[in-house]
């Protein structure tokens, strides 16, 4: 046990942290550049939200204006390459407003990105994080490969409640990845298999064609099956119980015809029974060949230059809080940082929110009961008033 602890300590000590932002005070505004690409971007403000443990530790930047685009980014102290290394992108998101439509993701870019002109078309290496709109509850993982942005093919469902959640993306030097939510694995796999980064290894043989006599019909009509002579019956017939109304005038109303009803003897369209096809060969499968355009790439994970991170978002209803942004080459470092930040917040936050929700429920229930009592009292008063009016009328 002691040796394992020492290994963990060594791993964290040797880790390199390329970027860390905890938004502990107002100095964040100096580090994060507000894009000037347009003049009506929404404003971020410093906030810990409604429920927190230690305010300075738990505060982050919060979107503050409804129906706005947001665009703000920061440079790393130094640019780097992740060649031969693990890369971890981690941060927390809290949709305190009960988000209906809006992004909660980050874009991690090259160091030469123009942050003063940061916008939706600015190139990036990786886009990662939750995106919610209507029924869509998805974690985006988009990788830029040879100038094209490629979305992960697997569905990863994000959290959509009003609590803080930790999102972690791990890119490994063996071309594998892992997405974690709140420290728990949400998806793992291969970069080659889970993204369309490379051409397919195999393609359909362009020279192969299904033989003309290939029969894929498993069942066929029985040639010996004959339609019964009494099969043909009309679908609808005149109602035999209908009678011409006594006031029907043929000259005025036209010739009377009984209404039509479903024919109980109608059998529908006749079809011969099906039998096994003796010539059936199964479904023809197109042969495949090696794709001459496929070339393996052992460095799908690799980006030679990392140097900036930004929030480029649209939100219908504002209130999302971002915090604890970390870029590192160590999973252990990311876990240790989460233990000092997210893990200390989540339990307290959940307890405070549940308590507030219960108090709000009680207030709502008391208001409902009071409204019902007032309604019942008014009903009694109205009945009493009506009774007095009736007694007065009787006396007169």
N, C-alpha and C positions, 0 to 999 in steps of 0.2 A: 504493500500500500504506500509506504514511504517513497519507494522508487517511482511509482506512478505519479505521485504528487510532485516530485522533483522534476520529472519529465514535463509535466504540465507547466510548471513554473518556468523551466528553460524555454519551452515553446513560446510562452507569452513574452518573455524577456527578449527573445531573438526576433519577435515579430516586428514587422515594419508597418507603421500606421501612416498612410499617405494623406489622409484627411480625416479630421474629427470636428464635428460641430454640435455643441450641446445647447446653444442659445441661452446661456446662463445669465446674460445681461444685454444691455442695449448696444454693446460693441459689435454685435452681429451685422448691423447695418453697414459698417465699414468694410466688412469682408464680402458681403453679398451685393453684387452689382445689379441695380435695377435697369432692365432693358429699356432702351429708348426707341425700339423698333416701331412702337405706336404710342400715342400719348394718353391712352385711356386704360392702361393695365390696372388691374385691381391691386390694392395695397395689402401687404402682410403686416400684421402687428404682433407684438410679443404677448403671449398668453399661456397660462397653465390650464385654462378651461375651468369648468365648474367644479370638477372633482380632482384633487391631487393630494400628494403627501407633503413633499418639500417643494414649495413654489419655485424657487430658483433652479432646482434640479429638474423639475417636471415641466417647466414652461418650454414652449417652442414657438415657431412662427405660425400664425393663424390667418387664413384667408378671411377678409373682413367685409367684402362687398359682393352682393348677389349679382348673378348674370355677368360675370367678368372673366376675361383672360388674365392669367398671372404669369409673369416671366421674370425670374430672378435667379442668379447663378453666382458661383464662387470658384476661384482658382485654387488649386493645390499649392502647397509651398514649393513643390518641385514636380516636374513631369517624370513619368516612369514607364517602363515596359513590364508586362507581366510574363515575359518569356520564361518558361520553366517553373513558374510559380502559380500558386493558388491565388485567386482574387476573390475578395468578399466585399459585397455591397450591402449595407445594412442601415435601416432607419426605422423610425416609428411613425405611425399615422393614426390620428384620432378623428373620426368623422362625428364630431360632437353635435352637429346640426341635424343628424339623421339624414344624411345626404340622399338626394333623389337622382341627381345626375351631375357627375363631375369626376375629374381625375385625381389620383393620389399617388402618382408615380414620379420617379426621378429620371433624369437623363444624364448619363456620365459620358464626358466628351474628351476630345484631344485638348492639349494645353494651349493650342493656338486658336481656340474658339473665340469669336468676338462676342464677349458677354454683353457689351453695350448694345449689341444688335441681336441678342438672343431671341429666337422665336421658333415657331413650329417647324420651319424648314431647315433650321440649323443642324448640320450633320452631328451625329453622336455615335459612340461605340455601342452602348447598351441603354435600352429604356426598360425600366423595371418598376413594377408596383401595381397597386390595385386601381381598377377603373370601374365605376358604377354608373349605370344609366338605365332606369326602368328595371326590367328583369335581368339585365346583364350584371353579373357579379364576377368579374374576371381579374386575375393577376396577369398583367402583361409581362412577357419576357421577350423583348425584341433585340436581335443581334444584327449589327450592320456587317455584312460580308461583301467585300469587293464593291462597295458603294450602294448596296441594296439592303433595305431594312427587312428582316425576315422574322415573322412572328412564330413563336413556339406552336407546334401543332396540337399539343395536349392542353386540355382544359384544366385550369387551376382556379378554384373558387376562392374569392377573397372574403374577408369579414365585412359585414355591413351594419354592425351595431354601432353604438355611440361610445365605445370604449377604445383605449389605446391598444394598438396591435403592432407587433414587431415583424418586419419583412426582411428576409435575408436571402441573397442570391450568392451561390458559391460556384465559381468557374474553376475547374481543375485543369492542370496541364496535361492530363491524359484524355482530354476532350470529353469529360463527363461534367455533370452539373448537379446541383441540388437547390431546390427552393424550400425555404422554411418559413412557417408562419407561427409566431409566438414560440419559437425554438423547436417546434415539431416539424418533421419532414412532411412537406406537402406534395413534392414531386421530385423524382430523380431520373436520370437517364443519360443517353448519349447525345451529344450535340449534333452528330451526323444523322442519327435516326429521328430525333424529335424536332428538327428544323429542316427545311428544304434549302440547305446551303450548297449542296453539291448535286450534280446531275445523278440520276438513278444509276445504280451499279449495273442493272440489267434493263434491257428494253425489249419490246416485242420484235421478233424477227420480221423485218419488212418484206422478206422474200417468201415467208410462209403464208399460205392461204388455206382456208378450210376446204377440204375436198368437196366437190359438187354432190357426191352421193352420201355425204355425211348426214345422218338422220338424228336430230336432237330431240325428236318427239318421243317421250316416254310412253304416252298413251295415244291411241288413234281410235277413230270411229269403227265400230263393228259393222263391217260391210253386210253381214247377214241379218242385222237387226232391221226390221221393217216397221214403219209407222202403222199402228192399228187403224182400221177403216173408220172407226167411230171417234177418232182423236179430235178431228176438227170441230170445234164448237166456238161460237162467237164469244168474245170477252164480255159483252154487254147485251142484254135482252130487254124488251119492253116489260115493264112491271105488270104481271098478269092480274094483280089485285087493284090496279089503278082504274078509276072510273072517270068518265067525262063529266066535268062539273055541270050541274043542271042549268046554270046561267051562261054556259058557253055558247057563243054565237059564231057559227062558222063563217058567216059573211063578214063579221066585224073582227073576230079573233083569228081567223084562218082555220084550216083543217086541224082538228085536235089530234095530238099524238100522245100516247102514254109515256111517262118518264122512263128512262132507262135505268136498269139496275145491274149489279154484277151477276154474271151467269154462274150459278153454282156448279155447272158442268164444265166450265172452261178449264182446260188443262195446260194452257200456255203453249209456248213454241215447242214442238217436238224435236228432240235431239236423240240421235242413236246412242246407245250405251258405249262406254269406252272400254277398250281392251288393251292389254300390253302390246306394245309395238315390237314385233319380232326383229325389226331392222334397227332398233334403237342402239346407238353407240355411245350414249352419254353426251354431256356438254363438251364441245370442242374447246380445248385450251390452246390459246395462241402460244407457240414456243417462244422462249426468250433467248437472247444472246447477250454477251457482254457489251456494255455500252462503250463505244470507242471514245466518247466525250468525257467519260468518268475518269477522274484522277483523284486518288486519295489525298487528303490533307491532314497531316498530323498536328497542325497548328490552327485548327478552327477556333480554339479558345483565345488565340493570341491577338493582342492589340499592341503595337509597338509604342503607342503614345497615349497615355492617360494624363489628364491635367485639370479637369474642371467638372463640376456637377451643377445641375440646375433643376428648378421646378418650372415646367412649361405646361400650364394647366388651363382648363375651362371649368368653371363651376356655376351651376344654376343657383344653388343655395350655398352661401359661404359658411365657414365655421370650422373647416378642417385644420388640425394642428399637426405640424411636422416637427420631429425632434430626433436627437441622438443619431445624426448622420455619421456613418463610419465607412471608410474605405481602407482595407488592410489586406495583407497577404496571409493572415492567420485566422483560421476558424476559432482557435482557442482564444485569441484576442477579442474576436467578436462576441464570443460567449461570455467572456469576462466583463466586457463593457455592458452587455445586456444585463448581467447580474447586478451591476452597480447602478443601473438606471431603470430599465423597463421592469425587471423583476421586483424592484422595491416599490414601484408605482402600482403595478397591476392589481395586487390584492387590496390595497387601501382604496384605490379608485373604484373597484367593483363594489366593495362594501359600502362606500359613501353613496354611490349611485343607487344601489338597491335600497338603502335607507331613505334617500330622497324620493325615489319612486313610490315606496310604500307610504311615505307621508303624503305625497301628492294624491295617491289613491284614496287615502283616508279622507283628505279634504274634499275630494270629488264625491266620495260616497256620502259624506255629511251634507254637502251641498245638494246632492240628489234627494236625500231624505228630507231635508228642510223644504225643498221645492214641493215634494209630494205632500208634506204636512200642510204647507200653505195652500196648496190646491184643494186638499180635503177640507181644510177649515173654511175656505171660500165657498166650497160646495155646500157645507153645512149652513153657512150664513145665508146663502142664496135660498136654500130650502126653507129656512126659518122665516126669511123675509116673505117668501111666496106664501107660506102658511098664514102669516099674519095678514097678508093682503086678502086671502080667501076668507078668513074669519071676519074681517071688517066688511067685506062684501055681503057675507051672510047676514050680519047684523042689520045692514041697510035693507 
